[in-house]
Amino acid sequence: MSLQFILGSAGQDHRTPMVTALAQQVTAHPTDQSYYLVPNHIKFETEVDVLSALKNQIAPEQALFAQTQVQVFSFTRLAWSFMKMNRFTNSHGSRQQD
């Protein structure tokens, strides 16, 4: 597992190199899980844009495209997902119940 940051000013196009890297990752390692983190206020818009760009790079001839290996998460959604996957313990050391 690796973590990659792409940094720069807001005027630069960060999405294109990220989507290109995601497309290469999905093609080379189809069972790996990738996460694309964005601020809460642009999560839905970014998810639609990223999936559309991935479709154009991976399967441009397909009418429909879905991708389960790439998740676009806001920071809030990432925290929720992490807590759900790693059932946290309470202050007494026992697991929380649903």
C-alpha positions in Angstrom: 0.0 0.0 0.0 1.3 3.4 -0.8 0.2 7.0 -0.3 0.8 9.7 -3.0 0.3 13.4 -2.7 0.1 15.7 -5.7 0.7 19.3 -4.5 0.5 22.6 -6.2 -1.5 25.7 -6.7 -5.2 25.7 -7.3 -4.6 27.0 -10.9 -2.9 23.7 -11.9 -4.6 20.7 -13.3 -4.2 18.0 -10.7 -7.0 15.8 -11.8 -5.5 14.7 -15.1 -2.3 13.2 -13.6 -4.3 11.6 -10.8 -6.8 9.9 -13.2 -3.9 8.8 -15.5 -2.2 7.2 -12.5 -5.5 5.6 -11.3 -6.1 4.2 -14.8 -2.6 2.7 -14.9 -3.1 1.2 -11.4 -6.5 -0.3 -12.1 -5.2 -1.8 -15.4 -2.0 -3.2 -13.9 -3.5 -4.3 -10.5 -7.2 -4.9 -11.0 -7.8 -6.3 -7.5 -6.1 -3.3 -5.7 -8.2 -0.7 -4.0 -7.5 3.0 -4.7 -8.8 6.1 -2.8 -9.1 9.6 -4.2 -9.5 12.1 -1.4 -11.2 15.4 -1.9 -12.7 18.2 0.3 -16.3 17.5 1.5 -17.9 20.2 -0.7 -16.8 18.8 -4.0 -17.1 15.0 -3.4 -20.0 14.2 -5.7 -18.8 16.4 -8.6 -15.3 15.0 -8.4 -16.6 11.4 -8.2 -18.6 11.9 -11.4 -15.6 13.6 -13.1 -13.1 11.0 -12.1 -15.3 8.1 -13.2 -16.0 9.8 -16.5 -12.3 10.4 -17.1 -11.5 6.8 -16.1 -14.1 5.5 -18.5 -12.5 7.6 -21.3 -9.1 6.1 -20.6 -9.9 2.5 -19.7 -13.0 1.7 -21.7 -14.0 4.5 -24.1 -16.0 2.1 -26.3 -18.4 1.0 -23.5 -21.7 2.8 -23.1 -21.8 2.1 -19.3 -18.9 2.0 -16.9 -18.6 1.2 -13.2 -15.5 1.0 -11.1 -15.4 -0.7 -7.7 -11.6 -0.5 -7.2 -11.6 3.3 -7.1 -13.3 5.1 -4.3 -13.7 8.9 -4.2 -13.9 9.9 -0.6 -14.3 13.1 1.3 -12.3 13.3 4.5 -15.5 12.8 6.5 -16.5 9.7 4.5 -13.0 8.3 4.7 -13.1 8.6 8.5 -16.6 7.0 8.7 -15.4 4.1 6.4 -12.3 3.6 8.4 -14.2 3.4 11.7 -16.7 1.0 10.2 -14.0 -1.3 8.8 -11.9 -1.2 12.0 -14.6 -1.5 14.7 -13.2 0.8 17.4 -13.1 -0.1 21.1 -14.6 1.9 23.9 -12.7 3.2 26.9 -13.0 -0.2 28.7 -11.3 -2.1 25.9 -14.5 -3.9 24.6 -15.8 -3.6 21.0 -18.6 -1.3 20.2 -21.9 -3.0 19.3 -24.2 -2.0 16.4 
